[in-house]
Amino acid sequence: MHAVEPLQHLPKSALYAALTREAEALLAGEHDLIANAANFVALVWQQVPQINWCGFYLLQADGDLLVGPFQGKPACVRIAAGRGVCGTAAATRRTQVVADVDAFPGHIACDADSRSEIVVPLVRADGSLLGVWDVDSPRPARFDEEDRAGMEALCAAFLASLG
């Protein structure tokens, strides 16, 4: 059993550093995509404050993103290539930090309570795209550059766990 100490009281940079170490420990020794994705999501859901959804969208052969393990309200199942924040992150392979989802052209509203979003593309060492890591918040402008750096570090630890 993996015991997790509450981290929400830490400043952002310290929270993400500790959370990355927790993720590495939690995922160590397992290389299965779904098992590690499920535990990763549960860890982030438990530790990152002021979020209302977090999860994976995994790239399919047809170029669409298909929902994977997540926490939060039921989600959009399939996102067409290049659509919304997730599709944009996948197409550009750049992290998208969106302060106001209503101002993002083509935003896909899966949860009407979401006001801001961060999406990190999951690019394997060989350059191929696995999918995206998506986190929503009911608070406008919830995510900033510290969150970008922290989420990107977390995603690097997740990708490394897959071998």
N, C-alpha and C positions, 0 to 999 in steps of 0.2 A: 504494500500500500504506500502511496506517495502522499505524505503530509505536506500541506501548503500553508505557510504562515500568511496572514493578511498583509498586503503591501500597499493598500490604498492610501495610507497616511503619508507615504513617502513623496518627496518632490518628484516630478515627472522623470527626470533623467535617472534618478536612483530607482524609481519604480521599474522603468524599462530595463535597466541593468540587472536588477534582481529577478525580474520576470523572465528575461532571456536565460539567466542561469537556471531558473526553475524549469523552463521549457526544455533546455538541454538535458537536465537530469531526468525529467519525466519521460522524454522520448528516447533516451539512451538504450541501445540494445534492440530496439524494434525498428523495422524498416518498412512496415506496411503502411501504405498511403492512408487508407481509411481509418485504421486504428490510431495512427499518429495525428491525423487531422481532427478526429473526434476528441482526443485528449487535449490537444492544443487549444481547440475552441473552448472547451470546458474551463481550462486554466485562465485564458484571457477573459472569458465571461465573468469568472469569479473575482478577478483581480483588477480589472480596468474600470475605474469609476465613470459614471455618466454616459454609459452606452446602452442602447436598446436592441442592438442586433450585432452579431459578429459571426462570420463564417466564410466558407470557401465556395467559389464557383470554379469548376474544373473544365478545362478546354476539351471539347469533343472533336471528333474527326471532321465534322461539318463546319467547324469554326465557331459554333455557338458555345456559350458557357452554361454549364448545367450545375444546379445547386448541389453542394456537397454537405458535409457535416456543418451544422450551425447551431446557435442558440438565439432565441428570440421568437417573435411571432412567425407564423408560416410565411414563407418567402416566395418570390417569383421563382419559378422552376427553371426556365430557360431564358437566357439573354442573348439576343442576336449579336453577332460580331459587330463591334464598333458602336453599339447602342449604349446610352446611359454612361454613368461613371465607371462601372465595371468594364463595359465594352471598350471605353476610351482608354482605360489603364492597360487592358490587354492589347489593344491595337498599337498604342504608343510605347508600351513597355516602360511607362513612367508612372510613378506614384501620383495619384490624384488626391489633393487635399481640397475639399469643397466646403467652404464656410456656410453657404446657403444653398441647399439642394434645389430650392425653387428657382434659383437664378442660373442653374446649370442647364444649358441647352440639351433637351432630350432626356432629362432625368427620368428614371423609371421609379415611380413611387410604389414600393412594395409595402411599406408601413407609413401611413399618413403622419405618424408621430415623429418621424425622422426629420431633422432639420439640418444636420451636417454629416459629412461622410469622409472617410479616408479609404482608398483602395490601393493595395500594393500588388503589382504584377509579380507572379511567381516564376522567375526565369531560372531554369536549371543551369548547371555548370556548362553543359554543352550548347547553351544558347536557346534551347527549346522552351516554349511556354507551357507550364503545367496548368495555369489558371490564374485566379486572383484571390487575394485575401481582402475581405470587405468588412468594414466596421462603421456602424451608424450611431448617431447620438440624437436625442431629442433636444439637445441644447445647440443653438446656432453658434457657429465658430468654435466648436468644441476642440477641433484638432488644429495643431500648429506644427512648426518645424521640429520641435522636440518629439511630438507624436510621430512625425514622418520618420525621423531617425530611429526612434524606438521601435516602431512597427516594422521598419525595414530590417533591423537587427533581429527581431523576433522571427520574421519570415526567413531570414538567412539560416537561423538555427533550425527552423522547421525543414527547410529544403535539405540541409546537411543531414538530418536524421533519416532521410529516405535513401541515403547511400549513393 
